[in-house]
Amino acid sequence: MTVTLTSKGLIYTYMGQYNKALKAYDKALNINPKYANAWYNMSCVYSLLDDTDSALLYLKFAIEYDSYYKERAKKDADFKKMQNREDFKSLLK
């Protein structure tokens, strides 16, 4: 169910329906609070919404649960606006 909800969130994200996406990711995390993919995708949505503080917080959780997301975030276009920020760079070291 967690994967299904996260996939639903991705579809909403691609459609630009960010509030629906966040709700889907939140439901996924209520089922499995350590599901790094949902944390990561929430971070992406918050970055797209220019909510940098939330984006960094959720990215931190994603990386804590799966270090793979540290490298992925470095190349992800969703974080383009954040790539020159010191707090973003520090999180990805």
LOGUZA-185565 format. One line per field, with one value per residue (C-alpha): residue in one letter; x, y, z. Coordinates in nm, 4 decimals, padded with zeros to 6 digits. Layout:
REM residues N
type = (a, ...) .
u = (X, ...) .
v = (Y, ...) .
w = (Z, ...) .
***
This chain:
REM residues 93
type = (m, t, v, t, l, t, s, k, g, l, i, y, t, y, m, g, q, y, n, k, a, l, k, a, y, d, k, a, l, n, i, n, p, k, y, a, n, a, w, y, n, m, s, c, v, y, s, l, l, d, d, t, d, s, a, l, l, y, l, k, f, a, i, e, y, d, s, y, y, k, e, r, a, k, k, d, a, d, f, k, k, m, q, n, r, e, d, f, k, s, l, l, k) .
u = (00.0000, 00.2890, 00.4298, 00.0853, 00.0275, 00.3724, 00.3078, -00.0215, 00.1686, 00.4126, 00.1280, -00.0194, 00.3233, 00.3692, 00.0222, 00.1157, -00.1423, 00.0990, -00.1504, -00.2943, 00.0584, 00.1534, -00.1573, -00.0712, 00.2867, 00.1613, -00.0716, 00.2179, 00.4295, 00.1490, 00.1711, 00.5512, 00.7262, 01.0667, 00.9791, 01.2564, 01.1042, 00.7950, 01.0103, 01.2193, 00.9202, 00.7659, 01.0925, 01.0765, 00.7231, 00.8166, 01.1139, 00.8845, 00.6592, 00.9633, 00.9257, 01.2961, 01.2793, 01.0322, 01.2186, 01.5419, 01.3734, 01.2093, 01.5220, 01.7106, 01.4637, 01.4923, 01.8718, 01.8597, 01.6486, 01.8346, 02.1648, 02.0923, 01.8893, 02.1964, 02.3388, 02.0020, 01.9259, 02.2483, 02.1161, 01.7429, 01.5979, 01.3360, 01.6129, 01.7603, 01.6684, 01.8336, 02.1581, 02.3658, 02.2430, 02.4989, 02.2473, 02.1561, 02.5213, 02.6001, 02.3183, 02.4533, 02.8154) .
v = (00.0000, 00.2354, 00.1972, 00.2491, 00.5694, 00.6980, 00.6220, 00.8091, 01.1005, 01.0984, 01.1150, 01.4124, 01.5754, 01.5378, 01.6862, 01.9856, 01.8912, 01.9349, 01.9364, 01.6026, 01.4684, 01.5710, 01.4023, 01.0781, 01.0845, 01.1610, 00.8603, 00.6422, 00.7639, 00.6959, 00.3321, 00.3179, 00.6161, 00.4918, 00.4784, 00.6967, 00.7291, 00.9029, 01.1402, 01.2173, 01.2868, 01.5109, 01.7001, 01.7424, 01.8820, 02.1290, 02.2381, 02.2931, 02.4996, 02.7082, 02.5911, 02.5368, 02.4687, 02.1839, 02.0530, 02.0317, 01.8711, 01.5967, 01.5417, 01.4915, 01.2186, 01.0513, 01.0424, 00.9118, 00.6168, 00.5557, 00.7228, 00.6641, 00.9858, 01.1917, 01.1281, 01.1410, 01.4864, 01.6251, 01.5624, 01.6097, 01.9056, 01.9520, 02.0905, 02.3202, 02.6369, 02.5026, 02.3695, 02.6753, 02.6990, 02.6085, 02.4170, 02.2026, 02.1385, 02.0556, 01.8011, 01.6241, 01.5945) .
w = (00.0000, 00.0754, -00.2763, -00.4291, -00.2336, -00.3234, -00.6901, -00.6643, -00.5129, -00.8045, -01.0533, -00.8697, -00.8604, -01.2361, -01.2835, -01.0677, -00.8046, -00.5181, -00.2299, -00.3424, -00.3835, -00.0305, 00.1082, -00.0728, 00.0582, 00.4080, 00.3956, 00.2800, 00.5713, 00.8172, 00.7065, 00.7000, 00.8638, 00.7447, 00.3750, 00.2347, -00.1115, 00.0270, 00.2356, -00.0710, -00.2919, -00.0263, -00.0219, -00.3987, -00.3800, -00.1094, -00.3162, -00.6152, -00.3873, -00.2797, 00.0806, 00.1343, 00.5069, 00.4611, 00.1575, 00.3555, 00.6549, 00.4486, 00.2432, 00.5684, 00.6698, 00.3291, 00.3548, 00.7131, 00.5997, 00.2727, 00.1837, -00.1868, -00.1835, -00.1025, -00.4491, -00.6209, -00.4797, -00.6245, -00.9759, -00.9281, -01.1192, -00.8473, -00.6259, -00.8900, -00.6991, -00.3854, -00.5315, -00.4420, -00.0840, 00.1801, 00.3919, 00.0906, 00.0052, 00.3659, 00.3834, 00.0741, 00.1921) .
***
